[in-house]
Amino acid sequence: MEPGEALGLAAQVAVTLAGFAGVVVVFRPHSVHQWSNVDRFRLRLLLNNSILPLAYAVIGIFLLAMRPPPASIWRWCSAVATLCQLPFAIFNFTTVRKFSAVEFKGVNKLLFFPLFAVGIATILLQLYNIAVWNWFWPFFAGIVVHLIAAMLQFMRLVLLPRPNEPPGEGA
């Protein structure tokens, strides 16, 4: 598959996931402002993990549209991704540290910290791509990690019961 095709497909998936965020909000019984802090954080993760890969894909497609494409195209794309991923990672980590042990237990920790570690590895891969490789796949790996994280957040928002709600009711 050519990079342009892969980026186009990633953009479509990202738009779809962002749309799913809207579906989640509409079908929840309460407004977003009445959700728990953890659920609002999950929604932010879903939105950010949808919008960021969309932006990366659009930037990559734009650079591919230049004739001839810049020689260091994937370095530029990895640089943009890194500049977005670093604040995203810092913000998410500081947000999680503010949650109480009761709010952020079990599956939350089980999913967040391994995904956070994969995200950090992706940032390091982007940095190496900037410095050495200038290859497409490390940049695309960053997009894939965001999309997988968004899919997990969507599943969690839809499938997990909310506090004070019996399992199977509205989940």
N, C-alpha and C positions, 0 to 999 in steps of 0.2 A: 504494500500500500504506500502510495506517495504521501509525503508530509502534508500537502494541501488537502488531500482527501481525509487523512486522519484528523487534521485540525477542524475540518468541516463537520465531521461526525462528532467530535468532542464538543463543538459549539452547540450542535443539536441536542446532545445529551444534557449539557449544562442548562440550556433554555428549558428543557423539559423538567429538570429537577427544580429549577426556580419556580416553574409553574406549579409543581407539586407542593411547594411551600405555601402558595396561595390556597390550594385545596385544603391543606391541613388547617390553615387559619379559619377558613370559612366553615368547616365542618366541626370545629371544636365548639363546645357549648358556651364558652365564655370568651370575652374579648382578650386580646393578647395581653393587655395591661393587668388582667386578673390571673394570668398564668403564674406558676411558680417560677422562681429565679432560674432553676435548672431547665425548665421547659423553654423559657425565653432564650436561654443560652443555646439550647439545642436548635431552636429556630434560627438564631443568628449564625450558628455553624452551618446549618443547611443552606441558608442564603449566601453566606460568604463562600462556601465550598462549591456553590453553583456559579456565582458571579465572577469569581476570580478566574476559573478555567475558561469561562466565556471570554473574558477580557484577554487572557493569554492567547487563546485561539485566534481571536480577531486581530490582534497585533501580529501574530505569525502569518496569518493570511494576507494582511496588508503588506508585510515585508516581502512575502513571496510574489505579490502582484507587481512589485517593482521589476523593471527590466533593465539590465539583468539584476537578479536578486543580490543583495549585499553579500560579499564573501564571508562576513562574520555574522550572518543572520542568526544563527542559533546561540551565539554568544550574547547578542543583543536581547534575544528572547529570554534567555536564562537570566540575564541581568535584571530585566523587568520583573520576571517571576520572583527573583530573590528580593528585590526591593519591596515587593508586595507581601511575600511570605514571612519575612522577618518580623515586621510589626504585627502581622496576623498571629504568628506564633507567640510573641511576647504578650499581646493582649489576651489571648486565650489562656495562657498559663497563669497570668495574674488574676484573671477572672475566676478560674478554678480554685485558686488558693484562697479566695474570699468565701467560698461555699463552706458551710458547716460540714462536719463529718456525717451527719444524718442526711443532709441533702445530697452529698456526693459519695455514695457508697456503692458497693456491689458492682453491678454491670457498668455503672458510670465510670468507675476507676478502671475496671477491666478493659473497657474500650478506649477511654481517653488516653491513658498513658502509652499504650503500644502505638496508637495512631499518632500521638505526639512525637514519639521516637522515630516513626517512619517519616513524619513530616520534617524533622530535623535532618534525617539522613538525606531526604530529597533536597533540602536547602544546601547541604554539603555537596551533593551531586551537581547542583546548579553551579555552585562556586567552582568546582573542578571543570565543568563544561566551559565556563567563562575563561578560566585560566589556561586550559590545555586543549580540550577536544574540539569544540565548535561542532558538535553532533546534534542531530535532531532528537534521538531517543531520550537523552537525559531531560531535555526540556519537556518532552511529551510525558515522561514519567511523573513530572510534577503535576501536570494536568490530570493524569489518571489517579494519582493519590487524592487530589481534591475531590474528584468525582466519586470515588469509592467512599470517601468520608461523608459526602453529601448523601449518598444512597443509604448508608448506615443511619445517619441522622433522620432521614425521612422514615425509615422503618421504625426507628425508636419512637418518633413522635406519633406514628399511626398505631403501632402495636402495643406499646407499653401502657398499662393502666395508669391513670393519674392518681395522685394522693387522695385518700378518702373515697375512692371509687372501687367497688368490688371488681375483681377480674372478670372479663367477658362482657362488661357493661360499658359500651362506648369506646372500647379499646380497639 
